[in-house]
Amino acid sequence: MNAVPPLLDHLVLATPDLAATVAEFARRTGVTPVPGGVHLGLGTRNHLVGLGGRSYLEILGPDPEQPEPTGPRPFGVDGPAGPRTLTWAISPADLDTAITTARARGYDPGPARPMSRRTPDGTVLRWRLTDGNHAHPSGLVPFLIDWGDSRHPAASGLPVTSLLEVTATVPDPEEVRGPLAALGTGLTLTPGPVALSFTVDTPNGPVTFG
C-alpha cells in the first residue's frame, strides 16, 4: 500500500478552536499555516499548509466573526473536544465519471454539490464536492472534489510540510477497503478504534497528527 493515498487532494483537521490549533501546529512543526478563507453561511474558516505536489492540509474550525449557522457546521467541527483528523478528499480526473464508476462498483459517494469560499485577497474559489450526507460514517472513505476553473489551493504559494504517510485504524478494515477500491484509491488500514492519522516532514523532524 502506498504511504500516501492515490489521488489525495487534501486532509481535513477539524478543531473547535482554530487559532489554538494553528498555533500548536506551528509550534510542533516550525511551519505556520496561512489563512485560507471563510465559508460564508456555514460558520467556518480555515488555515492551510501544503503537503507537497497537489495536496494540502486544511485546518478547519468555527469562524467567530460569523453568526451561528442555522445547522451543524461542516465535517463535524462542532463535535470534537480537540483537534482531530476527521476525513480526507481525493480529486479524480473527472468527478462525474468517478461517481458513476464508484456506484457501478457498489459504493455511492453521493451527488456533487457546489461550494465556495472567499480568500483573504477577496478571490472567490468555487468547487464541487460529493455530498457529506452520503459519506461513510468512519470518515475514512474520502469525499470527491473538483476545483473546476478555480486555482487549486496547493498552487497558491502555501508553506509546505511534505506528507510522509497517511494511516488509519478501524474495527473492520475489509469493510472500508471495498469503498476505497471503488473510488480508485487506498489507505493503510489496521484493526482498532476509528482514527485517521498523518505524518509530515518538518524542520523539527517527522511529526504525526491524529
Secondary structure, 3 states (H helix, E strand, C coil): CCCCCCCEEEEEEECCCHHHHHHHHHHHHCCCCEEEEEECCCCEEEEEEEEECCEEEEEEEECCCCCCCCCCCHHHCCCCCCCEEEEEEECCCCHHHHHHHHHHCCCCCCCEEEEEEECCCCCEEEEEEECHHHCCCCCCCCEEEECCCCCCHHHCCCCECEEEEEEEEECCHHHHHHHHHHCCCCCEEEECCCEEEEEEECCCCCEEEC
